Amino acid sequence: MNPIHSLRPPFLFLALIMSHSLSPFAQTAPPDVSQRPHKTAIHGDTLVDPYFWLNQRENPEVLDYLRAENRYAESMLSPTKPLQEQLFNEMKGRIKEEDRNAPYFDRGYWYYSRVVKGQDYAVYCRRKGNMEAPEEIMLDANEYAQGHSFFSITGLKVSPDNRYLLFCFDTVGRRQYILGIRDLKTGKDLEDRVFPVNGSAAWAADNQTIFFGTSDEQTLRADEVWKYRVGKGSDNKTLVFREEDETFSTYVFGGKSGDFLYILSSSTLSSEQRYLPSERPNDEWTVICPRQKDLLYSAEDYNKEFYILTNHQALNFRMVKAPVGTGSTDRWTEVLPHRPSVRLEGFELFEEFMVLEEREAGLKQLRVRRWDGKDDHYLRFPDPVYTVSTEINKDYKSRELRYVYSSLTTPTRVVAYSMDKRSERILKSQTVVGGHEPSDYQSERVWVKAADGTVVPVSLVFKKSLRKDAGNPTLLYGYGSYGITMEATFSMNRLSLLDRGWVFAIAHIRGGEEMGRAWYEDGKLLKKKNSFTDFIACGEAMLKLGYCEPGQLYAMGGSAGGLLMGAVVNMRPDLWKGVIAGVPFVDVINTMLDASIPLTTSEYDEWGNPADETYYRYMLSYSPYDNVRPIEYPNLLITTGLHDSQVQYWEPAKWVAKLRDVHQGNNKIYLVTDMEAGHGGKSGRYNALKDDALEFAFLIDLASKKP
């Protein structure tokens, strides 16, 4: 029995039949887009880009073309509308509409956020002394979101005296925020407004001085930090730091102790951190250690010393310490040595304990050590694949560690772990309305041999009742860039696939950092193709290991994972029946040649600078847009956002136009542009479900069409 039809309520059947009769105004042919060749001479080559002109964001022709693509996708996918609605209602139905996160204690108050039935955004609250005290609503994000089709809020920080709330919000989607300040005593916003800011900010100890970061308005590179006095007018700001190196970005933040503020400037390969005593906001900022080529470090103060996570003489990082005020690596004292098989990812410091976040064999671990050396142990977790990280831990004196845990089968939970008694209590468990039994699902980790012999981990989840020999549709997800690890986390929305007999798999390919820093180094710059061949090998393994059969393998990735999708459909178009490429970075050469585009200059160390012929030749050999060829491509659903600040909308738009010029066969190519959102898609807990419903319906519909 077809799993889609077996779950569809009878009253939807008529709607499905009717939807096949498209209205006379439906657009059933792809829109035309004119070619206007643009030539680029580089390294003896002349590159011709027929759709370069689509980068004209304000051009009515461009906007009309994007809308026409939306109409085409909507018309052609209209038979899936009932399924989209069913999926949306399923996903929404699993959400606990009245909910609250796990409160945490800080400077006399318990802080938490909650959501209200029917509302998209959080209400931020606190209670003085204990959770039985009267609730104080600090900020209701739904009020600020009114009248905006997109809304995002970040950077909420209460002043040290608990009087003021600093917050940053974005109503466009380009991550250019407005900074606001609310007087928590009166419940009213001050007239202070600063725009645009990049969302990083910190209070000084005087409760009147704010430091905040800004970005270049064209490239959106975070490049400056300013000082601002509350209540003195939006023009009363002073530049305290400017990052001149265009490959670096810079942000300001406060330390856990409250004694120091920090400015961190970082690139892919090196970093530099400054500090300022919080009680002396008018002093000069001091560099902890001057930047050096290939030296990465980040510092946190504790007990009048800096504890530093660094790759200095340590590929997988180690921990050192130095007295406040010392500046060079020769003054560093080792705390934890480098271990070749263990990546040290982070730490949390307490009065009696330090907690280390380590990663070994692809899995993160939490390690608890007493300062006096009397205890050193690891927390144990039940699932074969999972993700875990420290949560909000404000109190140095606490003997409890707050951490967050989830797996492919286990909903997210916040846990308080007694570091001395080795016992734990669950503070908050994610609720799946309607019920969810983790034991009904099975997660696995398999190891796949890549083209060069490297063994790549793959995390999988599926219903336990699934038969591997039944030709199950399998969705393989990948990313593989920037050293970002794709964690095996729980997803309520994903249940809509698993309960229909799908297998979901994550390919932990090189370019991420699942297997340590070397895993990242082997998947970038002149080794970037390892990411693509790893993913293809993982896809082939899904067939060989019996998770699916030919014609039932699908792939998905977004942003740099969209680059991955573009590359693998060029290299092995026959392997995939359908591919979803979200906000895909596919026009590598043109983007990396244009320093005015957001993120370009800061990513030379990730992809290379095509001004260097060696990097140019290599990038040209895999850039999806430049390697489109006359073959039969799989069915493609490609999404973007008009206001995307990270991957500009014209990359997927150009790619789709070029694909259509040469695509062989009857498979469909769709471009869906959100005209009111950016890189992250729709905002709000309900609107965002529509994107997932569309993507899942696209996949499920394809899976129902057997050859």
For each residue, the residues with C-beta under 8 A, 3 or more apart:
1: 5 6
2: 5 6 704
3: 6 7 500 501
4: 7 8 83 500 700 701 703 704
5: 1 2 8 704
6: 1 2 3
7: 3 4 86 499 500
8: 4 5 12 13 16 82 83 86
9: 12 86
10: 13
11: 14 15
12: 8 9 15 16 82 85 86
13: 8 10 16 17
14: 11 17 18
15: 11 12 18 19 81 82
16: 8 12 13 19 20 79 82 83
17: 13 14 20
18: 14 15 21
19: 15 16 78 79 81 82
20: 16 17 79
21: 18
22: 26 28 75 78
23: 26
24:
25:
26: 22 23 75 78
27: 31 68 71 72 74 75
28: 22 72 75 76
29: 72
30: 69 72 660 669
31: 27 65 68 69 71 72
32:
33: 51 54 65 657
34:
35: 50 51
36: 50 51 52 53
37: 48 49 50 52
38: 48 49 50 52 53
39: 46 47 48 49
40: 46 47 49 590 593
41: 45 46 47
42: 45 47 593 610 616
43: 613 616 617
44:
45: 41 42
46: 39 40 41
47: 39 40 41 42 589 626
48: 37 38 39
49: 37 38 39 40 52 590 654
50: 35 36 37 38 657 658 661
51: 33 35 36 54 650 653 654 657 658
52: 36 37 38 49 55 590 654
53: 36 38 56 59 62
54: 33 51 62 65 650 653 654 657
55: 52 648 650
56: 53 59 61 62
57: 62 642 649 650
58: 62
59: 53 56 62 63
60: 63 64
61: 56 64 65
62: 53 54 56 57 58 59 65 66 650 653
63: 59 60 66 67 675
64: 60 61 67 68
65: 31 33 54 61 62 68 69 653
66: 62 63 69 70 642 649 653 671 673 675
67: 63 64 70 71 673 675
68: 27 31 64 65 71 72
69: 30 31 65 66 72 73 653 656 670 671 672 673
70: 66 67 73 74 671 672 673 675
71: 27 31 67 68 74 75
72: 27 28 29 30 31 68 69 75 76 670
73: 69 70 76 77 637 670 671 672
74: 27 70 71 77 78
75: 22 26 27 28 71 72 78
76: 28 72 73 668 670
77: 73 74 80 81 670 694 697 698 701
78: 19 22 26 74 75 81
79: 16 19 20 701
80: 77 83 84 697 698 700 701
81: 15 19 77 78 84 85
82: 8 12 15 16 19 85 86
83: 4 8 16 80 86 87 697 700 701
84: 80 81 87 88 690 693 694 697
85: 12 81 82 88 89 693
86: 7 8 9 12 82 83 89 90
87: 83 84 90 91 496 692 693 696 697 700
88: 84 85 91 92 689 690 693
89: 85 86 92 93
90: 86 87 93 94 495 496
91: 87 88 94 95 492 493 496 689 692 693
92: 88 89 95 686 689
93: 89 90 433 434
94: 90 91 432 433 434 436 492 493 495
95: 91 92 433 492 685
96: 99 431 433
97: 115 116 117 118
98: 114 115 116 117
99: 96 114 115 431
100: 103 112 113 114 115
101: 112 113 114 414 428
102: 112 391 402 414 427 428
103: 100 110 111 112 127 131
104: 110 111 112 391 392 394 402
105: 109 110 111 394 395
106: 109 111 158 394 395
107: 158 160 162
108: 128 129 162
109: 105 106 126 127 128 129 158 162
110: 103 104 105 126 127 128 129 130 131 133
111: 103 104 105 106 124 125 126 158
112: 100 101 102 103 104 125 126
113: 100 101 122 123 124 125
114: 98 99 100 101 122 123 125
115: 97 98 99 100 119 121 122 123 685
116: 97 98 119 123 142
117: 97 98
118: 97
119: 115 116 123 142
120: 142 145 151 683 684 685 686 687
121: 115 140 141 142 145 151 153 684 685
122: 113 114 115 141 153
123: 113 114 115 116 119 137 139 140 141 142
124: 111 113 137 138 139 140 141 156 165
125: 111 112 113 114 135 136 137 138
126: 109 110 111 112 135 136 138 158
127: 103 109 110 130 131 132 133 134 135 136
128: 108 109 110 133 134 136
129: 108 109 110 133
130: 110 127 133
131: 103 110 127
132: 127
133: 110 127 128 129 130
134: 127 128
135: 125 126 127
136: 125 126 127 128 184
137: 123 124 125 140 187
138: 124 125 126 156 158 165 182 184
139: 123 124 144 156 165 167 182
140: 121 123 124 137 143 144
141: 121 122 123 124 144 145 151 153 169
142: 116 119 120 121 123 145 146
143: 140 146
144: 139 140 141 148 151 153 169
145: 120 121 141 142 148 151 171 683 684
146: 142 143
147:
148: 144 145 151 171
149: 676 677
150: 170 171 172 173 643 676 677 678 682 683
151: 120 121 141 144 145 148 169 170 171 683 684
152: 169 170 173 175 680 683
153: 121 122 141 144 156 167 168 169 170
154: 167 168 169 170 177 199
155: 166 167 168 177 179 199 200 201
156: 124 138 139 153 165 166 167
157: 165 166 167 201 202 203 254
158: 106 107 109 111 126 138 162 164 165 166 184
159: 162 163 164 165 166 203 207
160: 107 203 205 207 258 278
161: 207
162: 107 108 109 158 159 184
163: 159 183 184 185 207
164: 158 159 181 182 183 184 190 203 207 230
165: 124 138 139 156 157 158 159 181 182 184
166: 155 156 157 158 159 179 180 181 201 203 210
167: 139 153 154 155 156 157 179 180 181 182
168: 153 154 155 177 178 179 180 197 199 201
169: 141 144 151 152 153 154 177 178 180
170: 150 151 152 153 154 173 174 175 176 177 178
171: 145 148 150 151 178
172: 150 176 643 678
173: 150 152 170 641 643 644 645 676 677 678 679 680 683
174: 170 220 643 644 645 678
175: 152 170 198 199 220 645 678 679
176: 170 172 195 196 197 198 215 217 220 645
177: 154 155 168 169 170 195 196 197 198 199
178: 168 169 170 171 193 194 195 196 197
179: 155 166 167 168 192 193 194 195 197 201 210 212
180: 166 167 168 169 189 190 192 193
181: 164 165 166 167 189 190 192 210 230
182: 138 139 164 165 167 187 188 189 190
183: 163 164 186 187 188 189 190
184: 136 138 158 162 163 164 165 187
185: 163
186: 183
187: 137 182 183 184
188: 182 183
189: 180 181 182 183
190: 164 180 181 182 183 230 231
191: 233
192: 179 180 181 228 230 231 233 234
193: 178 179 180 234
194: 178 179 197 212 228 234 237
195: 176 177 178 179
196: 176 177 178 214 215 217
197: 168 176 177 178 179 194 200 201 212 213 214 215
198: 175 176 177 213 214 215 222 251
199: 154 155 168 175 177 213
200: 155 197 212 213 222 251 252 253
201: 155 157 166 168 179 197 210 211 212 213 252
202: 157 210 211 212 252 253 254 261 262
203: 157 159 160 164 166 207 209 210 254 278
204: 207 208 209 210 211 261 278 279 281
205: 160 258 278 279 281
206: 209 279 281
207: 159 160 161 163 164 203 204 230
208: 204 229 230 231
209: 203 204 206 227 228 229 230 281
210: 166 179 181 201 202 203 204 227 228 229 230
211: 201 202 204 225 226 227 228 240 252 261 263 281
212: 179 194 197 200 201 202 225 226 228 252
213: 197 198 199 200 201 222 224 225 226 250 251 252
214: 196 197 198 222 223 224 225 226
215: 176 196 197 198 219 220 221 222 223 224
216: 219 220 221 223
217: 176 196 220
218: 596 598
219: 215 216 246 595 596 597 598 599 600 601
220: 174 175 176 215 216 217 598 599 645
221: 215 216 246 249 598 599 601 602
222: 198 200 213 214 215 243 249 250 251
223: 214 215 216 242 243 249 250
224: 213 214 215 239 241 242 243 250
225: 211 212 213 214 239 240 241 242 250 251 252 263
226: 211 212 213 214 237 238 239 240
227: 209 210 211 237 238 239 240 281
228: 192 194 209 210 211 212 232 236 237 238
229: 208 209 210 232 236
230: 164 181 190 192 207 208 209 210
231: 190 192 208
232: 228 229 236
233: 191 192 236
234: 192 193 194 237
235:
236: 228 229 232 233
237: 194 226 227 228 234
238: 226 227 228
239: 224 225 226 227 242
240: 211 225 226 227 285
241: 224 225 250 263 274 285
242: 223 224 225 239
243: 222 223 224 248 249 250 265
244:
245: 248 265 267
246: 219 221 595 601 602
247: 267 268 601 602 604 605
248: 243 245 265 266 267 272 602
249: 221 222 223 243 265 266 267 602
250: 213 222 223 224 225 241 243 263 264 265 266
251: 198 200 213 222 225 263 264
252: 200 201 202 211 212 213 225 261 262 263
253: 200 202 261 262 264
254: 157 202 203 258 260 261 262 278
255: 258 259 260 261 262 300 301
256: 300 349 393 394 396
257: 260 301 302 396
258: 160 205 254 255 278
259: 255 277 278 279 301
260: 254 255 257 275 276 277 278 301
261: 202 204 211 252 253 254 255 275 276 278 281
262: 202 252 253 254 255 273 274 275 276 299
263: 211 225 241 250 251 252 273 274 275 276 285
264: 250 251 253 271 272 273 274 298
265: 243 245 248 249 250 271 272 273 274 291
266: 248 249 250 270 271 272 296
267: 245 247 248 249 270 271 602 605
268: 247 482 602 603 605 606
269: 293 294 296 605
270: 266 267 291 292 293 294 295 296
271: 264 265 266 267 291 295 296 297 298
272: 248 264 265 266 287 288 289 290 291
273: 262 263 264 265 287 288 289 297 298 299
274: 241 262 263 264 265 285 286 287 288
275: 260 261 262 263 285 286 288 299 301 306 324
276: 260 261 262 263 280 281 283 284 285 286
277: 259 260 280 283
278: 160 203 204 205 254 258 259 260 261 281
279: 204 205 206 259
280: 276 277 283
281: 204 205 206 209 211 227 261 276 278
282:
283: 276 277 280
284: 276
285: 240 241 263 274 275 276
286: 274 275 276 325 327
287: 272 273 274 290 327
288: 272 273 274 275 297 299 306 308 322 327
289: 272 273 292 295 297 308 327 328 329
290: 272 287 327 328
291: 265 270 271 272 295
292: 270 289 295 329
293: 269 270
294: 269 270 311
295: 270 271 289 291 292 310 311 312 329
296: 266 269 270 271 310 311 317
297: 271 273 288 289 308 309 310 311 312
298: 264 271 273 308 309 310
299: 262 273 275 288 306 307 308 309
300: 255 256 306 307 347 349
301: 255 257 259 260 275 304 305 306 307 324
302: 257 305 307 349 396
303:
304: 301 323 324
305: 301 302 321 322 323 324
306: 275 288 299 300 301 321 322 323 324
307: 299 300 301 302 319 320 321 335 347 349
308: 288 289 297 298 299 319 320 321 322 332
309: 297 298 299 317 318 319 344 346 347
310: 295 296 297 298 314 317 318 319 320 332
311: 294 295 296 297 314 315 316 317 318 517
312: 295 297 318 320 329 332
313: 318 338
314: 310 311 317 318 337 338
315: 311 338 340 516 517 518
316: 311 338 339 340 341 342 343 344 516 517 518
317: 296 309 310 311 314 338 343 344 345 517
318: 309 310 311 312 313 314 334 335 336 337 338 344
319: 307 308 309 310 334 335 336 344 347 356
320: 307 308 310 312 332 333 334 335
321: 305 306 307 308 332 333 335
322: 288 305 306 308 326 331 332 333
323: 304 305 306 326 331
324: 275 301 304 305 306
325: 286
326: 322 323 331
327: 286 287 288 289 290 331
328: 289 290 331
329: 289 292 295 312 332
330:
331: 322 323 326 327 328
332: 308 310 312 320 321 322 329
333: 320 321 322
334: 318 319 320 337
335: 307 318 319 320 321
336: 318 319 344 356
337: 314 318 334
338: 313 314 315 316 317 318
339: 316 342 344
340: 315 316
341: 316 360 361 516
342: 316 339 358 359 360 516
343: 316 317 358 359 360 513 516 517
344: 309 316 317 318 319 336 339 347 356 357 358
345: 317 357 358 359 364
346: 309 356 357 389 390
347: 300 307 309 319 344 354 355 356 357
348: 354 355 357 390 393 401
349: 256 300 302 307 354 355 396
350: 353 354 355 393 396 397 398 399 401 419
351: 396 397
352: 370 371 372 399 419 420
353: 350 368 369 370 371 399 401 419
354: 347 348 349 350 368 369 371
355: 347 348 349 350 366 367 368 369 390 401 419
356: 319 336 344 346 347 366 367 369
357: 344 345 346 347 348 364 365 366 389 390
358: 342 343 344 345 364 365 366 367
359: 342 343 345 362 363 364 365 485 513 514 516
360: 341 342 343 363 365
361: 341 457 515
362: 359 445 457 508 514 515
363: 359 360 385 386
364: 345 357 358 359 387 388 389 485 487
365: 357 358 359 360 378 379 388
366: 355 356 357 358 378 379 388 390 401 403
367: 355 356 358 376 377 378 379
368: 353 354 355 375 376 377 378 379 401 417 419
369: 353 354 355 356 373 375 376
370: 352 353 373 374 375 376
371: 352 353 354
372: 352
373: 369 370 376
374: 370
375: 368 369 370 420
376: 367 368 369 370 373
377: 367 368 422
378: 365 366 367 368
379: 365 366 367 368 388 403 417
380:
381: 386 388 405 407
382:
383: 386 407 408 409 410 443
384: 443 444 445
385: 363 407 408 443 444 445 459 488
386: 363 381 383 405 406 407 408 410 488
387: 364 405 406 407 487 488 489
388: 364 365 366 379 381 403 404 405
389: 346 357 364 403 404
390: 346 348 355 357 366 393 401 402 403 404
391: 102 104 402 403 404 414
392: 104 402
393: 256 348 350 390 398 401 402
394: 104 105 106 256
395: 105 106 398
396: 256 257 302 349 350 351
397: 350 351
398: 350 393 395 401
399: 350 352 353 418 419 420
400: 416 417 418 419
401: 348 350 353 355 366 368 390 393 398 416 417 419
402: 102 104 390 391 392 393 414 415 416 417 427
403: 366 379 388 389 390 391 414 415 417
404: 388 389 390 391 412 413 414 415
405: 381 386 387 388 410 412 413 415
406: 386 387 410 411 412 413 430 489 490
407: 381 383 385 386 387 410 438 443 488 489 490
408: 383 385 386 441 443 459 460 461 488 489 490 504
409: 383 438 441 442 443 461 490
410: 383 386 405 406 407 413 438 490
411: 406 429 430 431 432 436 438 490 492
412: 404 405 406 429 430 489 490
413: 404 405 406 410 426 427 428 429 430
414: 101 102 391 402 403 404 426 427 428
415: 402 403 404 405 424 425 426 427
416: 400 401 402 424 425 426 427
417: 368 379 400 401 402 403 422 423 424
418: 399 400 421 422 423 424
419: 350 352 353 355 368 399 400 401 422
420: 352 375 399
421: 418
422: 377 417 418 419
423: 417 418
424: 415 416 417 418
425: 415 416
426: 413 414 415 416 429
427: 102 402 413 414 415 416
428: 101 102 413 414
429: 411 412 413 426
430: 406 411 412 413 490 492
431: 96 99 411
432: 94 411 435 436 492 495
433: 93 94 95 96
434: 93 94
435: 432
436: 94 411 432 492 495
437: 440
438: 407 409 410 411 441
439: 464
440: 437 463 464 465
441: 408 409 438 461 462 463 464 498
442: 409 461 462 463 464 466
443: 383 384 385 407 408 409 459 460 461 488
444: 384 385 459 460 461
445: 362 384 385 457 458 459 460
446: 457 458 460 541 545
447: 455 456 457 458
448: 455 456 457 458 507 537 538 541
449: 453 454 455 456 537
450: 453 454 455 456 530 533 534 537
451: 533 534 536 537
452: 530 533
453: 449 450
454: 449 450 510 522 530 534
455: 447 448 449 450
456: 447 448 449 450 507 508 509 510 534 537 538
457: 361 362 445 446 447 448 508 514 515
458: 445 446 447 448 505 506 507 508 538 541 542
459: 385 408 443 444 445 488 505 506 508
460: 408 443 444 445 446 503 504 505 506 547
461: 408 409 441 442 443 444 488 494 498 503 504 505
462: 441 442 466 472 498 502 503 504 547
463: 440 441 442 466 498 499 501
464: 439 440 441 442
465: 440
466: 442 462 463 470 472 501 503
467: 470 472
468: 472 545 546 547
469: 546
470: 466 467 501
471: 548 549 552
472: 462 466 467 468 501 502 503 547 548 549 552
473: 501 502 503 548 552 553 554 699 703
474: 502 503 504 505 542 547 548 552 553 554
475: 497 502 503 504 505 554 555 556 699
476: 505 506 507 535 538 539 542 553 554 555 556
477: 486 504 505 506 507 555 556 557 561
478: 486 506 507 509 531 535 538 555 556 557 561 564
479: 484 486 509 511 512 557 558 559 560 561 564
480: 507 509 510 511 512 523 531 534 535 560 561 564
481: 484 511 512 523 524 531 560 561 563 564 606
482: 268 511 520 560 606
483: 511 512 513 517 520
484: 479 481 512 513
485: 359 364 508 512 513 514
486: 477 478 479 506 508 512 514
487: 364 387
488: 385 386 387 407 408 443 459 461 506
489: 387 406 407 408 412
490: 406 407 408 409 410 411 412 430
491: 494 495
492: 91 94 95 411 430 432 436 495
493: 91 94 496 689 692 696
494: 461 491 497 498 504
495: 90 94 432 436 491 492 498 499
496: 87 90 91 493 499 500 696
497: 475 494 500 502 504 696 699 700
498: 441 461 462 463 494 495 501 502 504
499: 7 463 495 496
500: 3 4 7 496 497 700
501: 3 463 466 470 472 473 498
502: 462 472 473 474 475 497 498 699 703
503: 460 461 462 466 472 473 474 475 542 547 548
504: 408 460 461 462 474 475 477 494 497 498
505: 458 459 460 461 474 475 476 477 538 542 547
506: 458 459 460 476 477 478 486 488
507: 448 456 458 476 477 478 480 534 535 538 539
508: 362 456 457 458 459 485 486 512 514 515
509: 456 478 479 480 512 523 530 531 534 535 538 564
510: 454 456 480 519 520 522 523 527 530 531 534
511: 479 480 481 482 483 519 520 522 523 524 528 530 531 560
512: 479 480 481 483 484 485 486 508 509 519 520 523
513: 343 359 483 484 485 516 517 519 520
514: 359 362 457 485 486 508 519
515: 361 362 457 508 518 519
516: 315 316 341 342 343 359 513 519 520
517: 311 315 316 317 343 483 513 520 521
518: 315 316 515 521 522
519: 510 511 512 513 514 515 516 522 523
520: 482 483 510 511 512 513 516 517 523 524
521: 517 518 524 527
522: 454 510 511 518 519 527 530
523: 480 481 509 510 511 512 519 520 527 528 530 531 534
524: 481 511 520 521 527 528 606 607
525: 528 605 606 607 608 615
526: 608 614 615 618
527: 510 521 522 523 524 530
528: 511 523 524 525 531 532 607 618 622
529: 532 533 567 621 622
530: 450 452 454 509 510 511 522 523 527 533 534
531: 478 480 481 509 510 511 523 528 534 535 564 567
532: 528 529 535 536 564 567 568 571 622
533: 450 451 452 529 530 536 537 571
534: 450 451 454 456 480 507 509 510 523 530 531 537 538
535: 476 478 480 507 509 531 532 538 539 555 564 568
536: 451 532 533 539 540 568 571 572 575
537: 448 449 450 451 456 533 534 540 541
538: 448 456 458 476 478 505 507 509 534 535 541 542
539: 476 507 535 536 542 543 553 555 568 572 575 576
540: 536 537 543 544 575
541: 446 448 458 537 538 544 545
542: 458 474 476 503 505 538 539 545 547 548 553
543: 539 540 546 547 548 549 550 553
544: 540 541
545: 446 468 541 542
546: 468 469 543
547: 460 462 468 472 474 503 505 542 543
548: 471 472 473 474 503 542 543 552 553
549: 471 472 543 552
550: 543 553
551: 577 706 707
552: 471 472 473 474 548 549 577 703
553: 473 474 476 539 542 543 548 550 575 576 577
554: 473 474 475 476 576 577 578 579 580 699 702 703
555: 475 476 477 478 535 539 565 568 569 576 578 579 580
556: 475 476 477 478 561 565 579 580 581 582 695
557: 477 478 479 560 561 562 563 564 565 580 581 582 584
558: 479 561 562 581 582 583 584
559: 479 562 563 582 583 584 585 646 647 679
560: 479 480 481 482 511 557 563 564 585
561: 477 478 479 480 481 556 557 558 564 565 582 584
562: 557 558 559 565 566 581 582 583 584 585 586 638 647 652
563: 481 557 559 560 566 567 584 585 586 588 624
564: 478 479 480 481 509 531 532 535 557 560 561 567 568
565: 555 556 557 561 562 568 569 579 580 581 584 624
566: 562 563 569 570 581 584 586 624 625 655
567: 529 531 532 563 564 570 571 622 624 627
568: 532 535 536 539 555 564 565 571 572 575 576 579
569: 555 565 566 572 573 576 579 624 633 634 636
570: 566 567 573 624 627 628 629
571: 532 533 536 567 568
572: 536 539 568 569 575 576
573: 569 570 576 631 632 633 634
574: 632
575: 536 539 540 553 568 572
576: 539 553 554 555 568 569 572 573 579 634
577: 551 552 553 554 634 635 702 703
578: 554 555 634 635 636 637 698 699 702
579: 554 555 556 565 568 569 576 634 635 636 637
580: 554 555 556 557 565 636 637 638 639 695 698 699
581: 556 557 558 562 565 566 584 586 636 637 638 639 652
582: 556 557 558 559 561 562 638 639 681
583: 558 559 562 639 640 641 644 646 647 652 679 681
584: 557 558 559 561 562 563 565 566 581 624 638 640 647 651 652 655
585: 559 560 562 563 588 591 647 651
586: 562 563 566 581 623 624 625 651 652 655
587: 590 591 623 624 625 626 650 651 654 655
588: 563 585 591 592 607 619 622 623 624 625 626
589: 47 592 593 610 616 619 620 623 625 626
590: 40 49 52 587 593 594 625
591: 585 587 588 594 597 600 648 651
592: 588 589 600 603 604 607 608 609 610 619
593: 40 42 589 590 610 611
594: 590 591 597 600
595: 219 246 600 601
596: 218 219 600
597: 219 591 594 600 648
598: 218 219 220 221 645 646 648
599: 219 220 221 602 603 646
600: 219 591 592 594 595 596 597 603 604
601: 219 221 246 247 595 604
602: 221 246 247 248 249 267 268 599
603: 268 592 599 600 606 607
604: 247 592 600 601 607 608 609
605: 247 267 268 269 525
606: 268 481 482 524 525 603
607: 524 525 528 588 592 603 604 615 619
608: 525 526 592 604 612 614 615 616 618 619
609: 592 604 612 615
610: 42 589 592 593 615 616 619 620
611: 593 616
612: 608 609 615 616
613: 43 616 617
614: 526 608 617 618
615: 525 526 607 608 609 610 612 618 619
616: 42 43 589 608 610 611 612 613 619 620
617: 43 613 614 620 621
618: 526 528 608 614 615 621 622
619: 588 589 592 607 608 610 615 616 622 623
620: 589 610 616 617 623 626
621: 529 617 618 627
622: 528 529 532 567 588 618 619 627
623: 586 587 588 589 619 620 626 627
624: 563 565 566 567 569 570 584 586 587 588 627 628 655
625: 566 586 587 588 589 590 628 651 654 655 658
626: 47 587 588 589 620 623
627: 567 570 621 622 623 624
628: 570 624 625 655 658 659 661 662
629: 570 662
630: 662 663 664
631: 573 662 663 664
632: 573 574 663 664 665 667
633: 569 573 636 659 663 664 665 667 669
634: 569 573 576 577 578 579 667
635: 577 578 579 667 668 669 698 702
636: 569 578 579 580 581 633 656 659 667 668 669 670
637: 73 578 579 580 581 670 672 694 695 698
638: 562 580 581 582 584 652 655 656 669 670 671 672
639: 580 581 582 583 652 671 672 673 674 681 691 695
640: 583 584 644 647 649 651 652 653 671 672 673 674
641: 173 583 644 649 673 674 677 678 679 680 681
642: 57 66 649 673 674 675 676 677
643: 150 172 173 174 676 677 678
644: 173 174 583 640 641 647 648 649 678 679
645: 173 174 175 176 220 598 678 679
646: 559 583 598 599 678 679
647: 559 562 583 584 585 640 644 651 652 679
648: 55 591 597 598 644 651
649: 57 66 640 641 642 644 652 653 673
650: 51 54 55 57 62 587 653 654
651: 584 585 586 587 591 625 640 647 648 654 655
652: 562 581 583 584 586 638 639 640 647 649 655 656 671
653: 51 54 62 65 66 69 640 649 650 656 657 671 673
654: 49 51 52 54 587 625 650 651 657 658
655: 566 584 586 587 624 625 628 638 651 652 658 659
656: 69 636 638 652 653 659 660 669 671
657: 33 50 51 54 653 654 660 661
658: 50 51 625 628 654 655 661 662
659: 628 633 636 655 656 662 663 669
660: 30 656 657 663 669
661: 50 628 657 658
662: 628 629 630 631 658 659
663: 630 631 632 633 659 660 667 669
664: 630 631 632 633
665: 632 633
666:
667: 632 633 634 635 636 663
668: 76 635 636
669: 30 633 635 636 638 656 659 660 663
670: 69 72 73 76 77 636 637 638 698
671: 66 69 70 73 638 639 640 652 653 656
672: 69 70 73 637 638 639 640 694
673: 66 67 69 70 639 640 641 642 649 653
674: 639 640 641 642 677 681 682 691
675: 63 66 67 70 642
676: 149 150 173 642 643
677: 149 150 173 641 642 643 674 680 681 682 683
678: 150 172 173 174 175 641 643 644 645 646 681
679: 173 175 559 583 641 644 645 646 647
680: 152 173 641 677 683
681: 582 583 639 641 674 677 678 688 691
682: 150 674 677 687 688 690 691
683: 120 145 150 151 152 173 677 680 687 688
684: 120 121 145 151 687 688
685: 95 115 120 121 688 689
686: 92 120 689
687: 120 682 683 684 690
688: 681 682 683 684 685 691 692
689: 88 91 92 493 685 686 692 693
690: 84 88 682 687 693 694
691: 639 674 681 682 688 694 695
692: 87 91 493 688 689 695 696
693: 84 85 87 88 91 689 690 696 697
694: 77 84 637 672 690 691 697 698
695: 556 580 637 639 691 692 698 699
696: 87 493 496 497 692 693 699 700
697: 77 80 83 84 87 693 694 700 701
698: 77 80 578 580 635 637 670 694 695 701 702
699: 473 475 497 502 554 578 580 695 696 702 703
700: 4 80 83 87 497 500 696 697 703 704
701: 4 77 79 80 83 697 698 704 705
702: 554 577 578 635 698 699 705
703: 4 473 502 552 554 577 699 700
704: 2 4 5 700 701
705: 701 702
706: 551
707: 551
